[in-house]
Amino acid sequence: MIIKTNQDFIQHYFEDSSGMLGAHADQLIIAESADDVIKVMKESCLKKTPVTVVGGATGVTGGCLAFGGTILSTEKLNSIEPVKKISEYKALLKTGAGAFVSDIKKFVLDNGWLYPPDPTEKNATVGGNISTNASGGRGFKYGATRDYINAIEIVFPDGSFSKIERGCIFADDKGEVIFNTDIGSKKIKLPAYSLPEIKNATGYFNRKNTDLIDVFIGSEGTLGVIVSAELILIKPFEAMFGGIIFFENKKKSWDFVAEVRNISKGCNEKNGINAMSLEYFDKNALTLIKKDYPVIPDNVDAGILFEQDCSKNNYDVILDKWIKLIEKYGIDINKVWFATNEKEQEEFRKFRHKIPERVNELVKKYKIPKVGTDIAVPHDKLEEIINFCEDLFNSSKLTHLTFGHIGESHLHANLIASTKQEYEKCRQLYLEIAKKAVTLGGTVSAEHGIGKTKHPFAEAMLGKEGIEEMRRFKLSLDPCNILGQNNIFKKIDQ
């Protein structure tokens, strides 16, 4: 293991994409093996030294930022093993937690396979993605990270080690689970709060008779240190195409998405519309990047990016169906920005990622943390929540823009403050939005987690008793109370 205490050296570990300030630590430990992690956790538990795990430091909620104690980096746990074929349509791949998702995707594609999760940040590590159950732009069709994790190897705060495989250990009807580690068994009882039946990354996973592996996916570095994972791979698609449609009326864009969503979810024919991603950009988001992309019209009110994967044989048939559907909404097909080859598809990716890049530049300029919602609601409540947010934003006169995964009714409304007073106002608006999303049957965080920046929003969704249940549950696996302090909920006082 590599140990560093020089503050100049470890300074860059005090930043992620949240804009949160004031992080500090006594030391940085870069683990080079699972045994290193075991040693660190055993010693930290004995000394009650706080430990904060960091991977790619790409999170937006401050989850990997330490405020004292030890930073434990998984960056050297970046091995990628050979692909293990299971069948014609499925394979497995074991990687270290510190492997970059972009490297994994390239490696498996070169070997004839696909790892579907597609997070926005290309420097994200697979361990970080597992910690928040990240999804990304193609989650509409392919789901989130959880759907592609077959096994994990995890070190608990007491230094015990366990390999947890999907389909092997389940909670009983009371939410109790017993499982083995290398130094004995553990018995836990899951929190009993109810989670919405939609895309969600708020709180510990606790579905009835849940698979144990799912409890640790999305636990934000608070229950154990994931050192490796076995990923599920699928066969890659032969071809894909996409487009960005610019609407002069945002309501039409929502109606278009609703129709595409319904067609896609009911698609049972190989020649039908079956979207892989559906992304939304409001007028302010598009204005932010108009200098980068002059193709954006002056009179645009909203934009929709769509993608579909297909075979080479049905490419033209499906593309023609998309064109007819687009024209149905009064859109001039010559003004749609299509991507029909690999180079153009890469430009789409850059377009989609340019908005959060520009937002983060403003955050760094003002040195005030970004306030960005991560809410999702049931599909029939999408229009209501968008209108609610826009009414709040317009009356506040704060800088704001909205983009995100509209196919899953999951949007990121960004409020950008230039002063501390504006920041507090932004936080209050987010709390109002969070409460509204909850009343609509939604979640306050759908993919980024809660981290250190969104405690009030988690409480708005789960209530004080729900937070207390999570605290008690964490202590059952972390009795020394050292791991991921202040992530998900405020530090437990013992």
Secondary structure as the mmCIF struct_conf table of DSSP 4:
data_model
#
loop_
_struct_conf.conf_type_id
_struct_conf.id
_struct_conf.beg_label_comp_id
_struct_conf.beg_label_asym_id
_struct_conf.beg_label_seq_id
_struct_conf.end_label_comp_id
_struct_conf.end_label_asym_id
_struct_conf.end_label_seq_id
STRN STRN1 ILE A 2 LYS A 4
HELX_RH_AL_P HELX_RH_AL_P1 GLN A 7 ILE A 10
HELX_RH_3T_P HELX_RH_3T_P1 GLN A 11 PHE A 14
BEND BEND1 SER A 17 SER A 18
STRN STRN2 HIS A 24 HIS A 24
BEND BEND2 ASP A 26 ASP A 26
STRN STRN3 GLN A 27 ILE A 30
BEND BEND3 GLU A 32 SER A 33
HELX_RH_AL_P HELX_RH_AL_P2 ALA A 34 LYS A 47
TURN_TY1_P TURN_TY1_P1 LYS A 48 LYS A 48
STRN STRN4 VAL A 51 VAL A 54
BEND BEND4 GLY A 55 GLY A 56
BEND BEND5 VAL A 60 GLY A 62
TURN_TY1_P TURN_TY1_P2 GLY A 63 CYS A 64
STRN STRN5 PHE A 67 PHE A 67
BEND BEND6 GLY A 68 GLY A 69
STRN STRN6 THR A 70 SER A 73
TURN_TY1_P TURN_TY1_P3 GLU A 75 LYS A 76
STRN STRN7 ILE A 80 ILE A 80
HELX_LH_PP_P HELX_LH_PP_P1 GLU A 81 VAL A 83
STRN STRN8 LYS A 84 LYS A 85
BEND BEND7 SER A 87 TYR A 89
STRN STRN9 LYS A 90 GLY A 96
TURN_TY1_P TURN_TY1_P4 ALA A 97 GLY A 98
BEND BEND8 ALA A 99 ALA A 99
STRN STRN10 PHE A 100 PHE A 100
HELX_RH_AL_P HELX_RH_AL_P3 VAL A 101 ASP A 110
TURN_TY1_P TURN_TY1_P5 ASN A 111 GLY A 112
STRN STRN11 LEU A 114 LEU A 114
STRN STRN12 ASP A 118 ASP A 118
BEND BEND9 THR A 120 THR A 120
TURN_TY1_P TURN_TY1_P6 LYS A 122 ASN A 123
STRN STRN13 THR A 125 THR A 125
HELX_RH_AL_P HELX_RH_AL_P4 VAL A 126 THR A 132
TURN_TY1_P TURN_TY1_P7 ASN A 133 ASN A 133
STRN STRN14 GLY A 136 GLY A 136
TURN_TY1_P TURN_TY1_P8 GLY A 137 ARG A 138
HELX_RH_AL_P HELX_RH_AL_P5 GLY A 139 TYR A 142
HELX_RH_3T_P HELX_RH_3T_P2 THR A 145 TYR A 148
STRN STRN15 ILE A 149 VAL A 155
TURN_TY1_P TURN_TY1_P9 PRO A 157 ASP A 158
BEND BEND10 GLY A 159 GLY A 159
STRN STRN16 PHE A 161 GLU A 165
TURN_TY1_P TURN_TY1_P10 ARG A 166 CYS A 168
STRN STRN17 PHE A 170 PHE A 170
TURN_TY1_P TURN_TY1_P11 ASP A 173 LYS A 174
BEND BEND11 GLY A 175 GLY A 175
STRN STRN18 GLU A 176 THR A 181
TURN_TY1_P TURN_TY1_P12 ASP A 182 ILE A 183
STRN STRN19 GLY A 184 LYS A 189
BEND BEND12 GLU A 197 LYS A 199
BEND BEND13 THR A 202 GLY A 203
TURN_TY1_P TURN_TY1_P13 LYS A 208 ASN A 209
STRN STRN20 ASP A 211 ASP A 211
HELX_RH_AL_P HELX_RH_AL_P6 LEU A 212 PHE A 216
TURN_TY1_P TURN_TY1_P14 ILE A 217 GLY A 218
TURN_TY1_P TURN_TY1_P15 GLU A 220 GLY A 221
BEND BEND14 THR A 222 LEU A 223
STRN STRN21 VAL A 225 ILE A 234
HELX_LH_PP_P HELX_LH_PP_P2 LYS A 235 PHE A 237
BEND BEND15 GLU A 238 GLU A 238
STRN STRN22 ALA A 239 PHE A 247
BEND BEND16 GLU A 248 ASN A 249
HELX_RH_AL_P HELX_RH_AL_P7 LYS A 250 LYS A 265
TURN_TY1_P TURN_TY1_P16 GLY A 266 GLY A 266
BEND BEND17 GLU A 269 GLU A 269
TURN_TY1_P TURN_TY1_P17 LYS A 270 ASN A 271
BEND BEND18 GLY A 272 GLY A 272
BEND BEND19 MET A 276 MET A 276
STRN STRN23 SER A 277 ASP A 282
HELX_RH_AL_P HELX_RH_AL_P8 LYS A 283 LEU A 288
TURN_TY1_P TURN_TY1_P18 ILE A 289 ASP A 292
TURN_TY1_P TURN_TY1_P19 PRO A 294 VAL A 295
BEND BEND20 ILE A 296 ILE A 296
TURN_TY1_P TURN_TY1_P20 ASP A 298 ASN A 299
STRN STRN24 ALA A 302 CYS A 310
BEND BEND21 LYS A 312 ASN A 314
HELX_RH_AL_P HELX_RH_AL_P9 TYR A 315 LYS A 328
TURN_TY1_P TURN_TY1_P21 TYR A 329 GLY A 330
HELX_RH_3T_P HELX_RH_3T_P3 ILE A 333 LYS A 335
BEND BEND22 VAL A 336 VAL A 336
STRN STRN25 TRP A 337 ALA A 339
BEND BEND23 ASN A 341 ASN A 341
HELX_RH_AL_P HELX_RH_AL_P10 GLU A 342 TYR A 366
TURN_TY1_P TURN_TY1_P22 LYS A 367 LYS A 367
BEND BEND24 ILE A 368 ILE A 368
STRN STRN26 VAL A 371 GLY A 372
STRN STRN27 ASP A 374 ASP A 374
STRN STRN28 ALA A 376 ALA A 376
HELX_RH_3T_P HELX_RH_3T_P4 HIS A 379 LYS A 381
HELX_RH_AL_P HELX_RH_AL_P11 LEU A 382 SER A 396
TURN_TY1_P TURN_TY1_P23 LYS A 397 LYS A 397
STRN STRN29 THR A 399 HIS A 405
HELX_RH_3T_P HELX_RH_3T_P5 ILE A 406 GLU A 408
TURN_TY1_P TURN_TY1_P24 SER A 409 SER A 409
STRN STRN30 HIS A 410 ILE A 416
BEND BEND25 SER A 418 THR A 419
HELX_RH_AL_P HELX_RH_AL_P12 LYS A 420 THR A 439
TURN_TY1_P TURN_TY1_P25 LEU A 440 GLY A 441
STRN STRN31 THR A 443 THR A 443
BEND BEND26 VAL A 444 VAL A 444
STRN STRN32 SER A 445 SER A 445
BEND BEND27 ALA A 446 HIS A 448
TURN_TY1_P TURN_TY1_P26 GLY A 451 THR A 453
HELX_RH_AL_P HELX_RH_AL_P13 HIS A 455 LEU A 477
TURN_TY1_P TURN_TY1_P27 PRO A 479 CYS A 480
STRN STRN33 LEU A 483 LEU A 483
TURN_TY1_P TURN_TY1_P28 GLY A 484 ASN A 486
BEND BEND28 ASN A 487 PHE A 489
HELX_LH_PP_P HELX_LH_PP_P3 LYS A 490 ASP A 493
#
